[in-house]
């Protein structure tokens, strides 16, 4: 296959950064997929004198490994890593050649200390924007630790395996033949699943903070940067860095940036935070917050962090529809990301729950690859923008059901249907589908605040124009608050406001 000229130009610049010679070992047959993969590898090899092609036998065909001249680094690509995985391929070349991955030294030490033999397999789709995080993390671990190997498997090239292993969501990861996890995972989360979570002892000797930010999405990151720039002791407590932005495919409304994608923006934001003296504590979650002489934040691992001020920026998550079958069949036909999991339902019947912009955009996207899409909307009319509705109604393989209430998602090993009730007639109807995509809005991550700060009936934290909550010294920002609009740029601004408010509070108190 001939690479696009733009891709070749981009790749040429990176290949100049190779530090050691590397070998691409291919395992191919005579089928069309094998020949396309071989042509891809041959094009890459022709672009750099530091890359050599060898033929060999690998566990999967078609595939190729990325090795050093004298060492197998345990990285295999089964399928052509283009689309969302092109960056994963570039980074694998660079890291195998000797360039150090951009991760924290503490994380490197944890990886190198893993003693068990771990053979990872990740099933991905080339349109999945969450998959590269997992692929790149497992590749890094393979490069750093000889006990670890990783094979990325592109689902379109190995459809029989997808069916045999009943994979209905990407990324899906196996280790040593057993299911390891499904969905987006950071390198910190993967390591935690292997070696266990950090215990409270790691936090015993931390001095009190001036500003402690809970959450590391756009609001939390912005708050930390603004606080650190004031020269005060700043920390971040977060489960993962990035929040909902990691789930966002295309972003075109951040002023000054015509287009970016969620994971790329998160990487830039995290890098910006690390430019300052911020104590970033990931893979830890806040359990409660209490105002005493200072503010005390208790973590789920039992550790207690003390701070003069706290900024809550825990964001929001996808709202569940709350019917039987939703949790039971999650990643077994129930999905929340059409960009990631849509390709797995090619030629199948699916349903979309939700008639807002997200739901209708998902239905339009899915209509391009699936056999038929049924949209279920609870209200009498769709809530999506008119231009999206017009596009939706122009599609021949879409049915829109309005004023219906989802009653149950059915299945056995995986989803086989959905039952709804017509709210006008009370008639109960069941339709056969193999996938259900749920897109009905967001719910704030504020359950841990029960009995502390004042919230509205939707669970959103009530704040004033300075970002102050009902508790002195406790501020909040972003999608977890009662802000009128939930947008990345608004969250960033509210994070800055909360940090400035916290600084002003410290000055006056």
Secondary structure, DSSP 4 states (H G I P E B T S, - for coil): -PPPHHHHHHHHHHHTT--S-EEEEEE--SSHHHHHHHHHHHHHHHT-TTEEEEE---SSSSEEEEEETTEEEEEEEES---GGGHHHHHHHHHHHTTPPPSS-HHHHHHHHT--S-EEEEEEE-TT-TTHHHHHHHHHHHHHH-TTEEEEEEEGGG-HHHHHHTT--SSSEEEETTEEEEES---HHHHHHHHH----GGGGTTPPPEEEEEE--SHHHHHHHHHHHHTT--EEEEESSSSGGGGG-S-B--BTTBS-B-HHHHHHHHHHHHTTS-EEEEES--EEEEEESSSEEEEETTS-EEEEEEEEE---EEEPP---BTTTTTBTTTEES-HHHHGGGGTTSEEEEE--SHHHHHHHHHHHTTSSEEEEEESSSS--S-HHHHHHHHT-TTEEEEESEEEEEEEESSSEEEEEEEETTT--EEEE--SEEEE---EEES-GGGTTSS-B-TTSPBP--TT-B-SSTTEEE-GGGB--S---HHHHHHHHHHHHHHHHHHHHH-
